[in-house]
């Protein structure tokens, strides 16, 4: 068998996103003792390179196989960007267990998707009974999971981060329990984890990951433990509107709970209040339910602007792009761009 060509190592690290076959490149890097440099932008606009050993991924292969119900007979569809660590891991794992990676959902037995990609798949309404789908990269809306189940999809969901790898897993956001080998603690509302899967450092300066002397690490995500289950709130984005502090992830969670299609919440500048909340929806039919849910929020949390756009902008990792979302709302207010202003409340 010919030797796998690796992307040119830099300082003893390999960037899998540059490899023609990331799975084979991971195996070669593991055999040669090279580390991984994984590019991640998360939900920020400043890319970072996370450094980790190949062993920190390899140790999770066996528990991930059990969680995802994956073995060498699987035919895995991974349609997302190879810039995403979630997808690179899926390809490395598939290669390690001898699974076949396929180019479309047709004939696939398994898939690795973000919630946005799952919504696209569900929206076509085609039944794919028995397709096992691992969903990660963002919060999985319960309504979307239910619609997927109605079409015969078997959904598994995990929460993690590029720096932490796997943290918790289950069937959905309500059933997340610590991933095998992971210890989880909540300290002042922040999620801290200790496991053999943690990254080592950042290649280019600082990032959000902090590691304590006891080996527990955090990237700043918030949450709580309830009856052994981890409830993840997210990394708080804060908007101050009329002197009131609003955590965007709290508003997002309330609105996303009642609809299956993606919605996004951002803060936009306001001449008198400093900022106000705006909500963008992909499906116009979801607007009434989202607005009814918003009526139960505190006044400062209620979106003053509601917009429709066919495709919500996402980062390369498949997460909401807050800067692009904010530009869409501002353009819609000015009567230009692809987003359409639906409802406004109050003066501008």
C-alpha atoms as one frame of an Amber mdcrd trajectory, in Angstrom:
protein
   0.000   0.000   0.000   1.505   3.401  -0.944   2.616   5.698   1.852   0.083
   8.399   2.756   1.182  11.875   1.760   0.825  14.262   4.665   0.472  18.028
   4.394   3.906  19.508   5.068   4.388  19.434   8.858   4.993  22.801  10.511
   6.854  22.684  13.831   5.965  19.021  14.179   2.232  19.536  13.584  -0.099
  18.539  10.759  -3.142  20.489   9.519  -5.678  17.803   8.575  -7.875  20.320
   6.746  -5.159  20.545   4.060  -5.046  16.776   3.489  -6.655  15.086   0.495
  -7.724  12.249   2.809  -7.962  13.543   6.409  -8.620  10.065   7.790  -5.489
   8.559   6.261  -3.504  11.677   7.179  -4.568  11.325  10.805  -3.477   7.675
  10.855  -0.093   8.584   9.368   0.395  11.447  11.820  -0.488   9.137  14.718
   2.003   6.535  13.550   4.770   9.142  13.156   4.120  10.875  16.468   3.100
  14.217  14.921   0.665  16.548  16.643  -2.431  18.149  15.074  -2.964  21.851
  14.453  -6.707  22.316  14.022  -8.074  25.591  12.745 -11.179  26.827  14.495
 -13.111  30.078  14.391 -15.921  29.018  16.717 -18.424  31.871  16.944 -15.781
  34.589  16.846 -14.185  36.370  13.903 -10.604  35.575  14.971  -9.385  32.175
  13.728  -7.244  30.102  16.076  -5.144  26.965  15.772  -5.729  24.416  18.489
  -2.861  22.014  19.157  -3.606  18.476  20.277  -1.978  15.059  20.218  -3.415
  12.399  17.953  -3.749  10.237  21.078  -6.237  12.728  22.549  -8.587  11.821
  19.680  -7.625   8.171  19.376  -8.575   7.528  23.024 -12.173   8.548  22.269
 -12.611   6.327  19.196 -13.990   3.290  21.060 -16.568   5.161  23.206 -17.565
   7.256  20.182 -18.168   4.060  18.163 -20.551   2.835  20.852 -22.301   6.181
  21.167 -22.749   6.649  17.395 -23.442   2.941  16.708 -20.658   2.965  14.118
 -18.578   0.011  12.963 -16.612  -1.080   9.925 -19.777  -1.883   7.972 -21.020
   1.715   8.179 -21.350   4.007   5.175 -20.780   7.498   6.558 -21.875  10.782
   4.990 -19.983  13.896   6.196 -21.179  16.803   4.019 -19.752  19.693   6.045
 -16.575  21.697   5.673 -13.241  20.016   6.282 -12.290  23.132   8.187 -14.553
  21.888  10.994 -12.890  19.844  13.729 -16.161  17.959  14.186 -15.997  16.710
  10.594 -12.259  16.030  10.682 -12.759  13.872  13.765 -15.571  11.957  12.043
 -13.338  11.240   9.045 -10.389  10.204  11.233 -12.628   7.892  13.250 -14.206
   6.360  10.129 -10.772   5.562   8.710  -9.654   4.018  12.008 -12.603   1.588
  12.208 -12.691   0.799   8.485 -16.009   2.515   7.726 -16.699   3.771   4.191
 -17.082   7.527   3.624 -19.705   8.269   0.947 -20.388  11.432  -1.009 -24.160
  11.724  -0.548 -26.957  10.674   1.758 -28.121   8.122  -0.816 -26.969   4.743
   0.418 -25.535   6.151   3.640 -26.203   4.331   6.907 -24.780   7.119   9.096
 -24.273  10.872   8.865 -22.442  13.576  10.797 -24.347  16.893  10.619 -24.740
  20.270  12.253 -28.292  21.252  13.266 -28.425  23.539  10.223 -27.448  20.694
   7.891 -29.989  18.408   9.568 -32.685  21.007   8.980 -31.789  21.101   5.271
 -32.065  17.310   5.136 -35.392  17.232   6.986 -36.841  20.085   4.921 -36.965
  17.923   1.774 -39.365  15.584   3.604 -37.855  12.377   2.208 -38.085   9.440
   4.615 -34.759   7.789   5.380 -35.764   5.135   7.867 -32.932   3.931  10.054
 -30.355   6.554   9.029 -28.266   7.180  12.146 -27.315  10.846  12.465 -24.835
  12.324  14.915 -25.634  16.015  15.383 -23.129  18.433  16.907 -21.552  21.837
  16.418 -24.483  23.754  17.891 -27.609  23.293  19.987 -30.083  20.748  18.556
 -33.626  22.191  18.679 -36.029  19.644  20.203 -38.622  20.398  17.517 -36.075
  19.610  14.795 -35.148  16.330  16.468 -38.834  15.368  16.605 -39.347  16.155
  12.909 -36.270  14.105  12.037 -37.571  11.180  14.081 -40.893  11.349  12.237
 -38.945  10.798   9.001 -37.245   7.723  10.436 -33.886   9.272  11.352 -32.183
   7.992  14.509 -30.643  11.007  16.191 -27.684  11.150  18.550 -26.330  14.448
  19.840 -23.181  15.560  21.608 -21.820  18.752  23.098 -18.130  19.545  22.892
 -15.586  22.084  21.718 -12.471  22.031  19.556 -10.356  22.496  22.665 -12.248
  20.062  24.916 -13.347  17.457  22.355 -16.271  15.422  23.749 -17.987  16.663
  26.892 -21.513  15.193  26.995 -23.726  13.065  24.771 -27.256  11.735  24.460
 -30.328  11.741  22.224 -30.839  15.508  22.472 -30.196  18.601  24.551 -32.429
  17.292  27.350 -30.504  14.026  27.783 -26.829  15.020  27.695 -24.718  13.066
  30.163 -20.925  13.166  30.512 -19.175  11.375  27.663 -17.338   8.231  28.853
 -14.065   9.241  30.493 -15.168  12.840  31.107 -15.663  14.520  34.480 -17.919
  17.591  34.496 -18.209  20.272  37.174 -20.157  23.534  37.242 -18.252  26.379
  38.867 -20.084  29.692  39.208 -22.326  28.692  36.308 -19.410  27.796  34.004
 -18.788  24.301  32.627 -15.413  22.773  33.577 -14.271  19.358  32.330 -11.396
  16.955  32.905 -10.707  14.126  30.475  -7.998  12.428  28.387  -9.409  14.195
  25.312  -8.324  17.782  26.040  -6.219  19.813  23.620  -2.716  20.849  24.636
  -2.501  24.556  23.776  -3.055  27.256  21.158  -0.510  27.748  18.397  -1.065
  31.472  17.966  -1.404  33.097  21.365  -4.353  32.980  23.696  -7.844  31.594
  23.268 -10.859  30.977  25.481  -9.598  27.715  26.979  -8.359  27.916  30.562
  -6.846  24.952  32.407  -6.733  24.899  36.196  -4.053  23.284  38.371  -6.400
  20.348  38.988  -6.551  19.536  35.262 -10.094  20.803  34.738 -10.529  23.047
  31.691 -13.173  25.446  30.383 -13.845  27.455  27.236 -16.326  29.700  29.031
 -19.553  27.919  28.137 -22.236  28.154  30.789 -24.622  25.485  32.017 -25.853
  23.452  34.946 -26.036  19.847  36.102 -29.481  18.446  36.841 -29.956  14.829
  37.950 -26.670  13.874  36.298 -27.583  15.570  33.014 -25.732  18.555  31.599
 -27.882  21.466  30.456 -25.764  23.718  28.235 -26.618  27.392  27.928 -23.725
  28.346  25.667 -21.051  31.004  25.615 -22.868  34.143  26.665 -23.147  37.005
  24.248 -24.249  40.075  26.158 -26.308  43.014  24.916 -27.108  46.041  27.066
 -30.404  47.584  25.978 -31.859  50.585  27.789 -29.642  49.786  30.773 -30.830
  46.148  30.986 -28.367  43.317  30.384 -29.630  40.581  28.058 -27.904  37.232
  27.489 -28.549  36.356  23.861 -28.322  32.606  24.424 -31.294  32.785  26.816
 -33.463  34.491  24.185 -32.236  32.103  21.486 -33.094  29.060  23.595 -36.685
  30.212  24.201 -37.378  30.946  20.538 -35.596  27.893  19.129 -37.520  25.624
  21.503 -40.787  26.189  19.622 -39.626  25.925  15.999 -37.771  23.308  13.954
 -36.056  25.561  11.437 -33.019  27.655  12.429 -33.524  31.024  14.088 -30.818
  33.458  15.182 -30.735  36.281  17.722 -28.328  39.226  17.658 -27.976  42.658
  19.177 -28.061  45.634  16.800 -27.306  49.301  17.494 -30.154  51.589  18.548
 -30.041  55.381  18.656 -31.646  55.723  22.095 -31.385  52.358  23.824 -27.807
  51.586  22.826 -28.837  48.249  21.328 -31.950  46.153  20.778 -32.578  42.494
  20.058 -33.265  41.266  16.519 -34.394  37.797  15.458 -33.932  36.263  12.014
 -35.988  33.282  10.851 -35.494  31.019   7.847 -39.069  29.768   7.629 -41.847
  32.377   7.519 -44.289  29.826   8.914 -42.269  29.831  12.150 -42.755  33.557
  12.775 -46.104  33.332  14.671 -44.834  30.649  17.081 -41.582  32.514  17.691
 -43.394  35.771  18.396 -45.777  34.052  20.799 -42.795  32.600  22.655 -41.183
  36.050  22.758 -44.274  37.445  24.510 -43.259  35.417  27.576 -39.807  37.007
  27.738 -38.902  40.016  29.834 -39.491  43.277  27.933 -35.775  43.913  27.332
 -35.356  40.400  25.932 -38.125  40.661  23.346 -36.886  41.160  19.775 -37.781
  44.567  18.364 -36.819  43.526  14.847 -37.922  40.358  13.066 -36.361  39.477
   9.719 -36.621  36.671   7.205 -33.683  35.330   5.206 -33.669  32.130   3.161
 -30.348  30.907   4.562 -28.918  32.090   7.862 -25.186  32.780   7.509 -22.917
  30.362   9.321 -19.190  30.063   9.919 -17.048  27.373   8.307 -17.797  25.225
  11.357 -21.544  25.471  10.699 -22.288  27.815  13.613 -24.208  31.078  13.448
 -22.084  33.972  12.246 -23.059  36.906  14.509 -21.246  39.560  12.475 -22.938
  38.511   9.233 -26.302  38.288  10.994 -25.928  41.792  12.358 -25.110  43.134
   8.884 -28.195  41.422   7.459 -30.464  43.128   9.987 -28.901  46.532   9.423
 -29.211  46.119   5.642 -32.846  45.011   6.003 -33.594  48.127   8.047 -32.097
  50.181   5.223 -34.187  48.341   2.632 -31.347  46.468   0.969 -29.743  43.046
   1.024 -31.230  39.534   1.011 -32.975  39.758   4.392 -36.516  41.147   4.578
 -37.784  43.145   7.529 -41.031  41.595   8.739 -41.946  43.330  11.969 -40.490
  46.206  13.961 -41.446  47.490  17.373 -40.561  50.904  18.725 -38.659  53.739
  17.111 -35.214  53.464  15.558
